[in-house]
Amino acid sequence: MLQHHCSSHKKFKLNFGALRSKEWSDIIRLCIAEFLCTMGLVVIPCAAAIESPDFYIFHLYRFHQALCYGLSYMMTIVIAGHVSGGQCNPSVTICCFIFGLFRIFDVLFYILAQLIGAIFGALVLKIMLPAKIRGNGPALCTPWIPPRSSIIRCLIAELLGTTFFLFVCCAMWDYRNRKWQETAPIKLGLTICGLVLAFGGYSKAHFNPARSMGPAIVNGEMIYLSTLYPRF
């Protein structure tokens, strides 16, 4: 999956003028893939909350919420995994750069595409949300602190959840696991399910800066919290 995409990359200094037209077309293709899969990762699980006036994302049963996020992540990896790696997450993209899998040039465009995709996804959700339930409580899918939690618990939960998820990603990128790449969507999707079940009660389990900031920017709510967690 991601190894194939990254194997042809060589790290170099940021130089826009040195890029050939063919490479620009590749970058556009990768950005479109990241845009679409990040938008889907915002729209699909959050849309599961729009069922009735009293059924917000924070009222979902924990298992329901975990299943929605895990299955949507599986779907996005299947769709974009062979194109861009299906990262949908700035944390994963930065992790790729730290381990030498990405150039700084790739990181900038990936994160930009992911943030724009999350914003578009949040706009779609805002259009889908019935007018009679807008304004009742936190906006759909925006970061917020659960009643029995606190900002410290949110930060710890997001830090642990994001760290464990990145551990799984790093294991998937290991050359010793290349022969098991066919099951990567299932493994990563079930990882998300487990992490949401474990940490959802403390922070609502975002684990994704783009996923947090997109709805926060669109709704203008708790933007400071989305920038504090998930930590990279």
N, CA, C and O of each residue as an XYZ file, in Angstrom:
928
protein
N       0.840     -1.191      0.000
C       0.000      0.000      0.000
C       0.878      1.246      0.000
O       1.255      1.740     -1.063
N       1.213      1.767      1.212
C       1.975      3.003      1.263
C       3.417      2.800      0.838
O       4.023      3.717      0.283
N       3.997      1.599      1.087
C       5.393      1.382      0.725
C       5.605      1.557     -0.764
O       6.606      2.135     -1.191
N       4.664      1.059     -1.560
C       4.790      1.162     -3.012
C       4.781      2.622     -3.444
O       5.538      3.028     -4.325
N       3.912      3.400     -2.812
C       3.822      4.817     -3.167
C       5.087      5.564     -2.771
O       5.537      6.448     -3.500
N       5.670      5.218     -1.618
C       6.805      5.967     -1.089
C       8.143      5.477     -1.616
O       9.143      6.183     -1.486
N       8.191      4.287     -2.208
C       9.465      3.716     -2.607
C      10.171      4.538     -3.676
O      11.400      4.533     -3.750
N       9.403      5.247     -4.508
C      10.003      6.026     -5.585
C      10.373      7.444     -5.164
O      10.917      8.205     -5.964
N      10.083      7.804     -3.917
C      10.341      9.155     -3.456
C      11.770      9.293     -2.951
O      12.286      8.405     -2.273
N      12.400     10.403     -3.282
C      13.702     10.754     -2.742
C      13.569     12.107     -2.058
O      12.982     13.039     -2.607
N      14.117     12.200     -0.864
C      14.013     13.437     -0.114
C      14.857     14.525     -0.786
O      15.991     14.271     -1.190
N      14.307     15.720     -0.901
C      15.040     16.819     -1.497
C      14.541     18.134     -0.915
O      13.489     18.170     -0.275
N      15.270     19.193     -1.127
C      14.869     20.489     -0.616
C      13.635     20.993     -1.358
O      13.411     20.691     -2.530
N      12.848     21.772     -0.625
C      11.611     22.297     -1.209
C      11.948     23.231     -2.369
O      12.529     24.298     -2.169
N      11.581     22.823     -3.580
C      11.908     23.601     -4.776
C      10.790     23.414     -5.785
O      10.787     22.445     -6.544
N       9.839     24.342     -5.796
C       8.683     24.213     -6.675
C       9.090     24.264     -8.148
O       8.491     23.584     -8.980
N      10.096     25.060     -8.470
C      10.494     25.197     -9.858
C      11.132     23.959    -10.433
O      11.166     23.793    -11.652
N      11.649     23.068     -9.568
C      12.339     21.872    -10.047
C      11.373     20.762    -10.434
O      11.790     19.751    -10.999
N      10.097     20.934    -10.141
C       9.131     19.876    -10.413
C       8.732     19.871    -11.883
O       8.474     20.916    -12.481
N       8.688     18.680    -12.444
C       8.251     18.520    -13.832
C       6.725     18.493    -13.882
O       6.062     18.294    -12.865
N       6.189     18.695    -15.066
C       4.734     18.698    -15.226
C       4.139     17.349    -14.858
O       3.039     17.284    -14.309
N       4.863     16.263    -15.156
C       4.370     14.930    -14.807
C       4.264     14.775    -13.290
O       3.312     14.180    -12.785
N       5.243     15.313    -12.573
C       5.196     15.207    -11.123
C       4.070     16.054    -10.546
O       3.435     15.657     -9.569
N       3.819     17.211    -11.139
C       2.686     18.016    -10.704
C       1.377     17.257    -10.891
O       0.498     17.330    -10.032
N       1.233     16.536    -11.989
C       0.010     15.760    -12.207
C      -0.121     14.655    -11.172
O      -1.228     14.350    -10.728
N       0.995     14.054    -10.784
C       0.952     13.032     -9.734
C       0.534     13.638     -8.400
O      -0.249     13.042     -7.660
N       1.054     14.813     -8.097
C       0.707     15.480     -6.842
C      -0.776     15.818     -6.804
O      -1.430     15.643     -5.776
N      -1.301     16.298     -7.912
C      -2.731     16.616     -7.977
C      -3.568     15.360     -7.763
O      -4.575     15.390     -7.057
N      -3.148     14.264     -8.372
C      -3.879     13.000     -8.205
C      -3.869     12.550     -6.745
O      -4.900     12.133     -6.218
N      -2.716     12.632     -6.094
C      -2.612     12.230     -4.694
C      -3.447     13.138     -3.798
O      -4.097     12.666     -2.865
N      -3.431     14.437     -4.079
C      -4.199     15.379     -3.267
C      -5.700     15.161     -3.419
O      -6.447     15.276     -2.447
N      -6.139     14.848     -4.623
C      -7.563     14.567     -4.832
C      -7.978     13.336     -4.036
O      -9.050     13.314     -3.431
N      -7.127     12.312     -4.039
C      -7.428     11.101     -3.275
C      -7.520     11.406     -1.784
O      -8.442     10.941     -1.115
N      -6.576     12.182     -1.258
C      -6.603     12.530      0.162
C      -7.790     13.428      0.492
O      -8.402     13.288      1.551
N      -8.115     14.343     -0.406
C      -9.273     15.215     -0.204
C     -10.551     14.393     -0.083
O     -11.336     14.592      0.843
N     -10.756     13.478     -1.011
C     -11.994     12.699     -1.030
C     -12.100     11.764      0.163
O     -13.160     11.660      0.781
N     -10.996     11.076      0.496
C     -11.098     10.102      1.583
C     -11.209     10.804      2.938
O     -11.857     10.274      3.841
N     -10.597     11.983      3.107
C     -10.760     12.714      4.362
C     -12.168     13.273      4.480
O     -12.751     13.262      5.564
N     -12.713     13.759      3.384
C     -14.096     14.225      3.396
C     -15.032     13.082      3.769
O     -15.960     13.270      4.556
N     -14.793     11.894      3.205
C     -15.608     10.739      3.555
C     -15.473     10.348      5.005
O     -16.440      9.910      5.628
N     -14.270     10.503      5.554
C     -14.044     10.139      6.947
C     -14.751     11.086      7.909
O     -15.001     10.728      9.061
N     -15.073     12.285      7.448
C     -15.861     13.212      8.249
C     -17.353     12.967      8.040
O     -18.118     12.915      9.003
N     -17.763     12.818      6.790
C     -19.190     12.741      6.475
C     -19.814     11.438      6.957
O     -20.850     11.458      7.622
N     -19.197     10.309      6.632
C     -19.856      9.019      6.845
C     -20.112      8.709      8.314
O     -21.261      8.448      8.671
N     -19.098      8.723      9.192
C     -19.397      8.396     10.590
C     -20.261      9.434     11.280
O     -21.098      9.087     12.114
N     -20.070     10.712     10.944
C     -20.875     11.749     11.587
C     -22.315     11.735     11.087
O     -23.234     12.080     11.829
N     -22.513     11.335      9.827
C     -23.877     11.265      9.293
C     -24.709     10.223     10.021
O     -25.938     10.300     10.023
N     -24.051      9.250     10.639
C     -24.788      8.240     11.406
C     -25.514      8.855     12.592
O     -26.439      8.252     13.138
N     -25.100     10.053     12.994
C     -25.748     10.720     14.124
C     -27.026     11.433     13.731
O     -27.845     11.755     14.591
N     -27.210     11.686     12.437
C     -28.381     12.449     11.990
C     -29.522     11.478     11.728
O     -29.788     11.102     10.587
N     -30.188     11.080     12.799
C     -31.310     10.150     12.660
C     -32.595     10.725     13.232
O     -33.682     10.465     12.717
N     -32.470     11.499     14.288
C     -33.646     12.111     14.894
C     -33.201     13.369     15.625
O     -32.005     13.556     15.851
N     -34.137     14.234     15.997
C     -33.751     15.468     16.679
C     -32.986     15.245     17.973
O     -32.276     16.144     18.424
N     -33.110     14.083     18.576
C     -32.473     13.827     19.865
C     -31.284     12.891     19.750
O     -30.826     12.345     20.754
N     -30.778     12.698     18.539
C     -29.727     11.689     18.346
C     -28.475     12.341     17.793
O     -28.234     12.285     16.587
N     -27.676     12.958     18.647
C     -26.433     13.592     18.250
C     -25.294     12.599     18.339
O     -25.439     11.503     18.881
N     -24.146     13.009     17.791
C     -22.989     12.127     17.805
C     -22.577     11.773     19.225
O     -22.099     10.661     19.451
N     -22.739     12.664     20.187
C     -22.316     12.368     21.549
C     -23.346     11.555     22.306
O     -23.115     11.203     23.463
N     -24.495     11.240     21.680
C     -25.470     10.358     22.293
C     -25.433      8.963     21.682
O     -26.214      8.093     22.067
N     -24.544      8.751     20.745
C     -24.441      7.429     20.145
C     -23.961      6.434     21.179
O     -23.173      6.771     22.063
N     -24.436      5.212     21.066
C     -23.860      4.149     21.873
C     -22.413      3.973     21.464
O     -22.061      4.120     20.294
N     -21.572      3.653     22.449
C     -20.134      3.565     22.193
C     -19.818      2.583     21.078
O     -18.983      2.871     20.221
N     -20.464      1.442     21.075
C     -20.175      0.445     20.045
C     -20.610      0.940     18.676
O     -19.914      0.724     17.684
N     -21.748      1.599     18.619
C     -22.241      2.155     17.357
C     -21.248      3.161     16.798
O     -20.935      3.146     15.607
N     -20.759      4.031     17.667
C     -19.804      5.045     17.247
C     -18.512      4.402     16.762
O     -17.974      4.786     15.724
N     -18.015      3.420     17.514
C     -16.770      2.744     17.134
C     -16.922      2.018     15.807
O     -16.017      2.047     14.974
N     -18.054      1.373     15.609
C     -18.289      0.631     14.370
C     -18.355      1.573     13.173
O     -17.804      1.271     12.114
N     -19.024      2.708     13.333
C     -19.124      3.681     12.234
C     -17.751      4.191     11.814
O     -17.444      4.260     10.624
N     -16.934      4.545     12.789
C     -15.614      5.084     12.465
C     -14.703      4.013     11.888
O     -13.969      4.268     10.933
N     -14.746      2.819     12.462
C     -13.894      1.749     11.954
C     -14.235      1.353     10.533
O     -13.341      1.193      9.702
N     -15.519      1.191     10.242
C     -15.932      0.798      8.895
C     -15.651      1.901      7.875
O     -15.254      1.613      6.746
N     -15.855      3.156      8.265
C     -15.574      4.251      7.328
C     -14.082      4.341      7.036
O     -13.690      4.670      5.916
N     -13.248      4.052      8.031
C     -11.808      4.073      7.785
C     -11.402      2.930      6.863
O     -10.549      3.107      5.993
N     -12.006      1.762      7.048
C     -11.743      0.651      6.122
C     -12.072      1.056      4.695
O     -11.305      0.785      3.771
N     -13.214      1.704      4.521
C     -13.665      2.074      3.187
C     -12.715      3.068      2.529
O     -12.385      2.928      1.351
N     -12.275      4.075      3.289
C     -11.391      5.082      2.706
C     -10.043      4.490      2.318
O      -9.453      4.909      1.322
N      -9.544      3.521      3.088
C      -8.267      2.887      2.749
C      -8.409      2.055      1.482
O      -7.517      2.052      0.633
N      -9.532      1.348      1.356
C      -9.756      0.560      0.142
C      -9.839      1.478     -1.078
O      -9.317      1.144     -2.142
N     -10.490      2.629     -0.929
C     -10.666      3.549     -2.054
C      -9.357      4.222     -2.449
O      -9.015      4.267     -3.630
N      -8.627      4.739     -1.475
C      -7.463      5.582     -1.776
C      -6.130      4.969     -1.385
O      -5.087      5.575     -1.627
N      -6.134      3.786     -0.787
C      -4.883      3.205     -0.317
C      -3.873      2.972     -1.413
O      -2.678      3.187     -1.206
N      -4.324      2.537     -2.580
C      -3.407      2.258     -3.686
C      -3.029      3.514     -4.458
O      -2.147      3.475     -5.315
N      -3.696      4.635     -4.156
C      -3.409      5.893     -4.853
C      -2.481      6.775     -4.020
O      -1.405      7.166     -4.473
N      -2.911      7.081     -2.804
C      -2.155      8.010     -1.957
C      -1.740      7.415     -0.625
O      -1.068      8.079      0.164
N      -2.123      6.185     -0.363
C      -1.890      5.589      0.943
C      -3.111      5.668      1.831
O      -3.162      5.011      2.871
N      -4.112      6.473      1.437
C      -5.343      6.580      2.217
C      -5.087      7.018      3.643
O      -5.629      6.431      4.580
N      -4.270      8.040      3.820
C      -3.881      8.434      5.170
C      -4.987      9.195      5.895
O      -5.328      8.856      7.028
N      -5.545     10.205      5.263
C      -6.685     10.971      5.805
C      -6.364     11.639      7.133
O      -7.283     12.074      7.827
N      -5.108     11.734      7.508
C      -4.755     12.149      8.858
C      -3.384     12.831      8.851
O      -2.391     12.190      8.506
N      -3.301     14.113      9.222
C      -1.998     14.779      9.271
C      -1.004     14.107     10.202
O       0.203     14.164      9.967
N      -1.502     13.466     11.263
C      -0.597     12.759     12.173
C       0.141     11.646     11.451
O       1.343     11.465     11.643
N      -0.577     10.898     10.619
C       0.038      9.807      9.860
C       1.017     10.368      8.836
O       2.102      9.818      8.644
N       0.639     11.454      8.182
C       1.513     12.059      7.176
C       2.823     12.544      7.792
O       3.894     12.323      7.226
N       2.743     13.197      8.936
C       3.955     13.668      9.609
C       4.795     12.494     10.086
O       6.024     12.558     10.059
N       4.148     11.428     10.522
C       4.878     10.226     10.924
C       5.654      9.648      9.737
O       6.790      9.201      9.895
N       5.046      9.659      8.560
C       5.745      9.207      7.350
C       6.991     10.044      7.094
O       8.039      9.513      6.728
N       6.871     11.345      7.288
C       8.022     12.223      7.066
C       9.130     11.954      8.082
O      10.308     11.934      7.726
N       8.761     11.748      9.333
C       9.753     11.490     10.376
C      10.542     10.220     10.080
O      11.742     10.154     10.343
N       9.870      9.219      9.535
C      10.524      7.950      9.233
C      11.148      7.926      7.841
O      11.609      6.880      7.385
N      11.165      9.066      7.169
C      11.835      9.151      5.884
C      11.058      8.602      4.714
O      11.629      8.379      3.646
N       9.757      8.377      4.886
C       8.941      7.849      3.796
C       8.417      8.954      2.881
O       8.066      8.692      1.730
N       8.362     10.174      3.381
C       7.832     11.300      2.621
C       8.842     12.436      2.571
O       9.694     12.573      3.449
N       8.729     13.246      1.524
C       9.459     14.497      1.445
C       8.631     15.588      2.114
O       7.418     15.450      2.269
N       9.291     16.665      2.506
C       8.568     17.784      3.098
C       7.560     18.350      2.110
O       6.505     18.842      2.511
N       7.874     18.285      0.830
C       6.960     18.757     -0.209
C       5.655     17.962     -0.174
O       4.570     18.535     -0.268
N       5.769     16.633     -0.039
C       4.577     15.787      0.020
C       3.737     16.102      1.251
O       2.509     16.149      1.182
N       4.408     16.316      2.373
C       3.704     16.573      3.625
C       2.833     17.818      3.514
O       1.680     17.809      3.945
N       3.372     18.882      2.944
C       2.626     20.133      2.829
C       1.352     19.957      2.010
O       0.285     20.424      2.407
N       1.464     19.287      0.874
C       0.300     19.112      0.011
C      -0.692     18.108      0.597
O      -1.902     18.298      0.476
N      -0.202     17.056      1.221
C      -1.093     16.079      1.845
C      -1.932     16.732      2.934
O      -3.154     16.584      2.954
N      -1.279     17.455      3.839
C      -2.006     18.060      4.954
C      -2.998     19.104      4.452
O      -4.113     19.194      4.967
N      -2.610     19.886      3.463
C      -3.531     20.871      2.893
C      -4.762     20.188      2.306
O      -5.886     20.635      2.534
N      -4.559     19.109      1.553
C      -5.683     18.376      0.966
C      -6.568     17.770      2.049
O      -7.792     17.775      1.921
N      -5.963     17.252      3.107
C      -6.736     16.656      4.196
C      -7.579     17.695      4.922
O      -8.744     17.439      5.227
N      -7.015     18.849      5.201
C      -7.763     19.901      5.890
C      -8.912     20.421      5.032
O     -10.018     20.628      5.532
N      -8.655     20.632      3.751
C      -9.722     21.098      2.861
C     -10.813     20.039      2.743
O     -11.998     20.371      2.731
N     -10.424     18.771      2.657
C     -11.408     17.695      2.600
C     -12.265     17.645      3.846
O     -13.475     17.437      3.759
N     -11.649     17.836      5.019
C     -12.413     17.830      6.265
C     -13.375     19.009      6.329
O     -14.495     18.866      6.819
N     -12.954     20.165      5.841
C     -13.829     21.339      5.832
C     -15.015     21.117      4.898
O     -16.149     21.442      5.248
N     -14.761     20.570      3.720
C     -15.856     20.281      2.794
C     -16.800     19.242      3.388
O     -18.017     19.355      3.243
N     -16.249     18.235      4.054
C     -17.091     17.238      4.702
C     -17.977     17.852      5.762
O     -19.148     17.492      5.877
N     -17.432     18.780      6.545
C     -18.223     19.454      7.563
C     -19.311     20.326      6.944
O     -20.406     20.438      7.495
N     -19.017     20.942      5.804
C     -20.037     21.732      5.107
C     -21.180     20.845      4.627
O     -22.348     21.220      4.723
N     -20.837     19.667      4.110
C     -21.869     18.720      3.683
C     -22.736     18.315      4.867
O     -23.959     18.245      4.750
N     -22.103     18.048      6.009
C     -22.855     17.680      7.208
C     -23.787     18.804      7.646
O     -24.921     18.555      8.055
N     -23.309     20.027      7.560
C     -24.131     21.162      7.980
C     -25.358     21.300      7.092
O     -26.431     21.674      7.566
N     -25.206     20.999      5.808
C     -26.346     21.036      4.895
C     -27.319     19.902      5.204
O     -28.534     20.088      5.144
N     -26.783     18.725      5.535
C     -27.619     17.564      5.825
C     -28.356     17.691      7.150
O     -29.439     17.129      7.312
N     -27.782     18.422      8.099
C     -28.357     18.499      9.437
C     -29.704     19.217      9.400
O     -29.772     20.349      8.921
N     -30.775     18.594      9.891
C     -32.092     19.241      9.891
C     -32.062     20.572     10.631
O     -31.446     20.691     11.690
N     -32.732     21.569     10.063
C     -32.687     22.923     10.627
C     -33.251     22.971     12.044
O     -32.798     23.774     12.859
N     -34.227     22.129     12.346
C     -34.883     22.219     13.653
C     -34.015     21.726     14.803
O     -34.347     21.952     15.967
N     -32.894     21.046     14.492
C     -32.032     20.598     15.582
C     -30.699     21.336     15.578
O     -29.817     21.008     16.371
N     -30.531     22.334     14.697
C     -29.310     23.132     14.722
C     -29.330     24.066     15.934
O     -30.368     24.625     16.289
N     -28.201     24.216     16.535
C     -28.090     25.125     17.667
C     -28.416     24.504     19.000
O     -28.294     25.172     20.027
N     -28.835     23.226     19.026
C     -29.122     22.558     20.288
C     -27.888     21.790     20.748
O     -27.701     20.632     20.377
N     -27.058     22.427     21.545
C     -25.851     21.762     22.000
C     -24.715     21.960     21.017
O     -24.827     22.744     20.074
N     -23.605     21.238     21.242
C     -22.446     21.382     20.349
C     -22.787     20.997     18.920
O     -23.594     20.097     18.686
N     -22.170     21.679     17.968
C     -22.395     21.355     16.562
C     -21.917     19.940     16.272
O     -21.025     19.418     16.941
N     -22.521     19.337     15.273
C     -22.251     17.941     14.965
C     -20.775     17.709     14.657
O     -20.197     18.371     13.796
N     -20.180     16.766     15.369
C     -18.807     16.303     15.136
C     -17.724     17.307     15.502
O     -16.557     17.083     15.181
N     -18.070     18.398     16.156
C     -17.028     19.318     16.610
C     -16.409     18.796     17.903
O     -17.071     18.089     18.663
N     -15.143     19.140     18.160
C     -14.509     18.698     19.411
C     -15.210     19.317     20.617
O     -15.529     20.506     20.621
N     -15.444     18.498     21.637
C     -16.026     19.014     22.865
C     -15.646     18.075     23.997
O     -15.310     16.913     23.767
N     -15.702     18.578     25.205
C     -15.304     17.803     26.373
C     -16.531     17.118     26.954
O     -17.481     17.801     27.337
N     -16.545     15.780     27.033
C     -17.683     15.075     27.626
C     -17.925     15.523     29.064
O     -16.989     15.957     29.736
N     -19.155     15.426     29.546
C     -19.496     15.950     30.880
C     -18.641     15.392     32.009
O     -18.301     16.123     32.939
N     -18.287     14.116     31.946
C     -17.525     13.504     33.034
C     -16.020     13.525     32.780
O     -15.260     12.876     33.499
N     -15.595     14.255     31.780
C     -14.177     14.327     31.460
C     -13.661     15.736     31.734
O     -14.367     16.557     32.318
N     -12.432     16.013     31.312
C     -11.814     17.323     31.487
C     -10.819     17.531     30.359
O     -10.544     16.608     29.593
N     -10.276     18.743     30.253
C      -9.330     19.025     29.185
C      -8.085     18.158     29.320
O      -7.522     17.725     28.315
N      -7.647     17.898     30.553
C      -6.469     17.046     30.761
C      -6.764     15.623     30.327
O      -5.943     15.001     29.652
N      -7.933     15.093     30.706
C      -8.293     13.730     30.294
C      -8.425     13.639     28.777
O      -8.033     12.639     28.177
N      -8.977     14.683     28.157
C      -9.083     14.696     26.693
C      -7.703     14.633     26.046
O      -7.480     13.860     25.115
N      -6.789     15.444     26.542
C      -5.450     15.479     25.965
C      -4.743     14.139     26.125
O      -4.100     13.655     25.194
N      -4.866     13.540     27.312
C      -4.215     12.245     27.546
C      -4.823     11.169     26.658
O      -4.101     10.369     26.063
N      -6.161     11.147     26.567
C      -6.829     10.136     25.741
C      -6.454     10.285     24.275
O      -6.185      9.290     23.601
N      -6.432     11.527     23.771
C      -6.080     11.737     22.368
C      -4.610     11.418     22.104
O      -4.269     10.876     21.053
N      -3.749     11.751     23.047
C      -2.330     11.444     22.892
C      -2.103      9.941     22.843
O      -1.373      9.449     21.983
N      -2.731      9.205     23.770
C      -2.567      7.751     23.792
C      -3.186      7.106     22.557
O      -2.571      6.245     21.928
N      -4.402      7.522     22.211
C      -5.069      6.927     21.058
C      -4.316      7.166     19.765
O      -4.152      6.251     18.958
N      -3.851      8.413     19.562
C      -3.089      8.720     18.352
C      -1.775      7.962     18.324
O      -1.354      7.490     17.267
N      -1.116      7.838     19.481
C       0.159      7.117     19.554
C      -0.018      5.648     19.207
O       0.750      5.102     18.415
N      -1.020      5.004     19.788
C      -1.250      3.585     19.494
C      -1.604      3.374     18.022
O      -1.179      2.397     17.406
N      -2.383      4.299     17.469
C      -2.731      4.173     16.059
C      -1.499      4.306     15.174
O      -1.352      3.569     14.200
N      -0.616      5.238     15.505
C       0.614      5.403     14.727
C       1.533      4.198     14.885
O       2.248      3.844     13.947
N       1.528      3.562     16.053
C       2.301      2.332     16.223
C       1.832      1.264     15.236
O       2.644      0.574     14.618
N       0.519      1.140     15.098
C      -0.023      0.148     14.160
C       0.358      0.517     12.728
O       0.724     -0.355     11.940
N       0.274      1.801     12.387
C       0.670      2.233     11.040
C       2.132      1.913     10.768
O       2.470      1.411      9.696
N       2.999      2.200     11.730
C       4.428      1.911     11.549
C       4.665      0.418     11.364
O       5.515      0.014     10.570
N       3.919     -0.396     12.091
C       4.052     -1.845     11.922
C       3.612     -2.278     10.531
O       4.200     -3.186      9.943
N       2.570     -1.625     10.002
C       2.108     -1.961      8.662
C       3.124     -1.551      7.606
O       3.221     -2.202      6.566
N       3.881     -0.492      7.845
C       4.884     -0.040      6.878
C       6.160     -0.867      6.916
O       6.966     -0.811      5.987
N       6.347     -1.627      7.975
C       7.565     -2.437      8.109
C       7.669     -3.422      6.942
O       6.691     -4.080      6.587
N       8.855     -3.515      6.354
C       9.036     -4.387      5.187
C       8.730     -5.839      5.505
O       8.409     -6.612      4.602
N       8.824     -6.227      6.770
C       8.537     -7.613      7.150
C       7.047     -7.933      7.089
O       6.662     -9.102      7.126
N       6.218     -6.914      6.996
C       4.770     -7.122      6.928
C       4.208     -6.894      5.532
O       2.989     -6.842      5.365
N       5.060     -6.760      4.537
C       4.581     -6.454      3.188
C       3.662     -7.531      2.630
O       2.731     -7.224      1.885
N       3.907     -8.772      2.975
C       3.099     -9.848      2.408
C       1.700     -9.914      3.013
O       0.870    -10.702      2.560
N       1.432     -9.102      4.025
C       0.103     -9.094      4.645
C      -0.637     -7.786      4.394
O      -1.536     -7.431      5.156
N      -0.274     -7.067      3.342
C      -0.886     -5.773      3.062
C      -2.344     -5.884      2.627
O      -3.096     -4.915      2.732
N      -2.750     -7.064      2.137
C      -4.133     -7.212      1.674
C      -5.134     -6.990      2.803
O      -6.260     -6.553      2.562
N      -4.728     -7.288      4.022
C      -5.640     -7.142      5.161
C      -5.455     -5.813      5.892
O      -6.008     -5.624      6.976
N      -4.690     -4.900      5.319
C      -4.423     -3.616      5.983
C      -5.701     -2.842      6.320
O      -5.809     -2.335      7.437
N      -6.677     -2.727      5.407
C      -7.896     -1.989      5.771
C      -8.610     -2.587      6.975
O      -9.109     -1.855      7.829
N      -8.662     -3.915      7.047
C      -9.341     -4.562      8.173
C      -8.593     -4.293      9.470
O      -9.202     -3.970     10.489
N      -7.274     -4.426      9.430
C      -6.473     -4.217     10.642
C      -6.598     -2.791     11.155
O      -6.801     -2.571     12.349
N      -6.478     -1.823     10.254
C      -6.552     -0.431     10.682
C      -7.967     -0.048     11.108
O      -8.144      0.720     12.055
N      -8.973     -0.578     10.415
C     -10.348     -0.295     10.802
C     -10.686     -0.843     12.174
O     -11.333     -0.165     12.972
N     -10.253     -2.072     12.457
C     -10.500     -2.658     13.776
C      -9.692     -1.947     14.855
O     -10.128     -1.855     16.002
N      -8.517     -1.445     14.489
C      -7.743     -0.651     15.445
C      -8.515      0.595     15.855
O      -8.585      0.931     17.037
N      -9.098      1.281     14.867
C      -9.907      2.457     15.171
C     -11.086      2.083     16.061
O     -11.397      2.801     17.011
N     -11.743      0.969     15.763
C     -12.870      0.516     16.593
C     -12.437      0.341     18.044
O     -13.101      0.822     18.963
N     -11.322     -0.349     18.241
C     -10.844     -0.584     19.600
C     -10.473      0.700     20.323
O     -10.761      0.851     21.510
N      -9.837      1.624     19.619
C      -9.431      2.878     20.249
C     -10.628      3.753     20.601
O     -10.633      4.413     21.640
N     -11.636      3.761     19.744
C     -12.845      4.535     20.047
C     -13.559      3.945     21.256
O     -14.048      4.681     22.113
N     -13.620      2.618     21.327
C     -14.231      1.975     22.487
C     -13.475      2.307     23.767
O     -14.080      2.502     24.821
N     -12.147      2.370     23.669
C     -11.332      2.602     24.858
C     -11.346      4.058     25.311
O     -11.453      4.336     26.506
N     -11.239      4.989     24.363
C     -11.031      6.392     24.728
C     -12.194      7.312     24.376
O     -12.140      8.507     24.667
N     -13.242      6.782     23.757
C     -14.349      7.634     23.338
C     -15.035      8.359     24.476
O     -15.523      9.475     24.296
N     -15.079      7.740     25.644
C     -15.736      8.367     26.781
C     -14.973      9.535     27.371
O     -15.529     10.315     28.145
N     -13.703      9.664     27.013
C     -12.871     10.734     27.557
C     -12.721     11.918     26.611
O     -12.602     13.061     27.053
N     -12.727     11.643     25.312
C     -12.450     12.730     24.363
C     -13.280     12.649     23.089
O     -13.124     13.483     22.197
N     -14.163     11.654     22.992
C     -14.908     11.385     21.765
C     -14.024     10.888     20.633
O     -14.461     10.813     19.485
N     -12.776     10.548     20.957
C     -11.903      9.757     20.079
C     -11.778     10.320     18.669
O     -12.241      9.704     17.710
N     -11.166     11.464     18.542
C     -10.913     12.023     17.212
C      -9.639     11.448     16.603
O      -9.685     10.904     15.500
N      -8.510     11.553     17.286
C      -7.222     10.995     16.835
C      -6.780     11.551     15.477
O      -5.934     10.952     14.813
N      -7.329     12.663     15.071
C      -7.078     13.168     13.721
C      -7.258     14.686     13.711
O      -8.388     15.161     13.819
N      -6.169     15.466     13.584
C      -6.309     16.927     13.593
C      -7.227     17.461     12.500
O      -7.986     18.400     12.738
N      -7.168     16.876     11.306
C      -8.048     17.335     10.228
C      -9.498     17.033     10.557
O     -10.375     17.870     10.344
N      -9.752     15.855     11.069
C     -11.101     15.442     11.458
C     -11.657     16.352     12.556
O     -12.863     16.592     12.607
N     -10.791     16.858     13.429
C     -11.226     17.760     14.494
C     -11.420     19.187     13.997
O     -12.404     19.844     14.334
N     -10.471     19.659     13.191
C     -10.477     21.071     12.811
C     -11.494     21.400     11.740
O     -12.008     22.518     11.711
N     -11.806     20.449     10.846
C     -12.774     20.716      9.791
C     -14.122     21.167     10.327
O     -14.563     22.272     10.010
N     -14.800     20.336     11.140
C     -16.079     20.767     11.711
C     -15.950     21.981     12.627
O     -16.853     22.816     12.678
N     -14.827     22.087     13.356
C     -14.655     23.230     14.256
C     -14.565     24.537     13.478
O     -15.139     25.544     13.890
N     -13.852     24.527     12.362
C     -13.726     25.734     11.543
C     -15.068     26.117     10.927
O     -15.443     27.289     10.926
N     -15.785     25.134     10.408
C     -17.066     25.408      9.755
C     -18.088     25.948     10.748
O     -18.857     26.851     10.421
N     -18.098     25.395     11.965
C     -19.094     25.785     12.952
C     -18.595     26.853     13.920
O     -19.372     27.395     14.706
N     -17.291     27.156     13.863
C     -16.747     28.184     14.731
C     -16.815     27.841     16.198
O     -16.964     28.731     17.036
N     -16.707     26.555     16.528
C     -16.826     26.115     17.909
C     -15.566     25.403     18.366
O     -15.088     24.490     17.692
N     -15.028     25.810     19.499
C     -13.940     25.125     20.189
C     -12.765     24.848     19.265
O     -12.187     23.762     19.298
N     -12.408     25.833     18.436
C     -11.262     25.667     17.548
C      -9.986     25.483     18.359
O      -9.072     24.774     17.939
N      -9.930     26.128     19.525
C      -8.728     25.984     20.350
C      -8.530     24.544     20.781
O      -7.396     24.075     20.872
N      -9.633     23.827     21.051
C      -9.511     22.444     21.495
C      -9.030     21.554     20.367
O      -8.234     20.643     20.592
N      -9.504     21.808     19.151
C      -9.082     20.976     18.023
C      -7.614     21.183     17.692
O      -6.979     20.295     17.124
N      -7.064     22.343     18.040
C      -5.641     22.559     17.791
C      -4.785     21.997     18.918
O      -3.601     21.723     18.720
N      -5.370     21.823     20.092
C      -4.620     21.237     21.198
C      -4.518     19.730     21.086
O      -3.494     19.155     21.455
N      -5.562     19.075     20.581
C      -5.507     17.636     20.431
C      -6.226     17.277     19.149
O      -7.101     18.043     18.745
N      -5.928     16.162     18.465
C      -4.902     15.192     18.820
C      -3.505     15.798     18.638
O      -3.293     16.602     17.730
N      -2.590     15.431     19.464
C      -1.222     15.875     19.308
C      -0.550     15.063     18.217
O      -0.875     13.890     18.038
N       0.397     15.674     17.470
C       1.102     14.973     16.403
C       2.070     13.972     17.009
O       2.770     13.270     16.279
